[in-house]
Amino acid sequence: MEVMMSKKLQKEMKQIWSHSGLNIDVDRIEKTNRYAEQRIDESTAKPKSSVCRWKPTEVVEMEKFLGLIFAMGLIKKSRLEDYWSSDPVLATPIFNDAMA
């Protein structure tokens, strides 16, 4: 799953990630995907539940997610859901755009 992002957003996310000093290896992503598949297979969730809609992740997606976690440390909000708010007063577009 390739997430479409503007060139500016890609640059901002790469800057956040490059300053972290962390690397995500493919093996860890594969383990994450295997673990999720096992949990889904064992699940008694209904077919339309979020568990059943899960899709395997990729390195790029994980980098974006962790970049947002780092950004949350720099951009303080009162509530977790405020990071994804579409309210013009609360909106921080990088969060919605990165994981769209």
N, C-alpha and C positions, 0 to 999 in steps of 0.2 A: 504494500500500500504506500504509494508515494503521495505525500502531502504537498499540495501546491502552495507556494509562498512567494511573496514579492521579493525582488532582489534586495531591497532594503531590509526586510525582515530576515532573510537568509543571512545577510551580513551581520545583523545584530545578534542573531542566535549563534553564529560561528564565533563571534567575539566573546560572548558569555561562555560558550563551551571551551574555547581555547584557553581562557584564563583559569579554568578549573584544574587543569593538569591531569585530568582523568582520561582513561581510554576504556572503551567498552569493547570487549572481545566477542567475536561471533559465537564462541562456545557458550558464553553466558546467555546470549539471546536464544540459542537453540535449547538450552536447559529451561529457560523461562517458558518457551513455547511448549516443550514436552510436558512440563509441570501443569500448565494450563489445560492442555489436552487431556491429561489424566484426570484432573479435577472435573472437567466437563463430562467426561465419560462416566465418572462416579456420581455425578449430580442427578438429583431428581427434579431439577428445575423445569419449568414449563418451556415449550419450544420458543416462545416469544420473549423470554427473559433476557436480560443483558448478558447473563452467563452464556447462553446459547448463541448470542450474536458476536461473541468474541472472535477476533481474527488474529492470526500470528503477528508478532511484532518484528521489527527490523532494527538494525543498528541506528539508522537515521532517525526513526521514530523515538527510540530510547534517548538519543542525544537531545532531541527537541524537548522531551519530557523532563530530563534532568536539567537542561538549560532553564526551563521554566521554574523548576524547583529552586535553582540558584537565584533567579530573578525575583522570586517571592521573598527571598531574604533581603533584597535591596528595595523592593516596592512593598511597603507595609499597607495592608488592608485590615479592616475590622473583622471581616468574616471570610472564610475560604471561598465561598461562592461569589464574592465581590470581584475576584480576579477575572471571572468570565462574564461579568455583568455587561449588558448592552445599554444600561442607563448611561446617558451622556455624562452625568456627573461622576460616576464611578468607573466608567469603562477604561480598560487598559487593553487596547486592541491586540497587542502581541500575543496575549494568551489565547484569545479566540482564533486568531489567524494561524498560529503555529500548530494547533491541534485540530483544525477544521478538516 
